[in-house]
Amino acid sequence: MDINQLLRVGAQLFSQSQANTTGLNENTITSALSHLFGGDSDGKGIDLQNIIQSLNGAGLANIAASWLGNGNNEAISATDIGNIFNQDQLSNFANEVKLPQSEADNGFAGNIARYDR
């Protein structure tokens, strides 16, 4: 699976989240996710190693390992998301998808655990 496919899966999960995503299209969410992870609108420039290091630095190595291995993915909370990304990054994401910050934060929480590889 390449980075664009991963971003699309992330956008689909975000769309199905508890956040009010009515009216958002998958391309907008995919682009916003790419920007959140440090890439351009097409997913170029995203450094997965840097993302894993951010997860480890936030004390979430066990969660990251569950996503990379076989078996169930562990959930991540809105608080955990706040420990991975800084407030400006999260605010920029929320603005790009035109959601209140709290809605965007809730859209991230728990969704990775639902992805079935």
Secondary structure by P-SEA (a helix, b strand, c coil): ccaaaaaaaaaaaaaacccccccccaaaaaaaaaaaaccccccccccaaaaaaaaaaacaaaaaaaaacccbbbbbcaaaaaaaccaaaaaaaaaaacccaaaaaaaaccccccccc
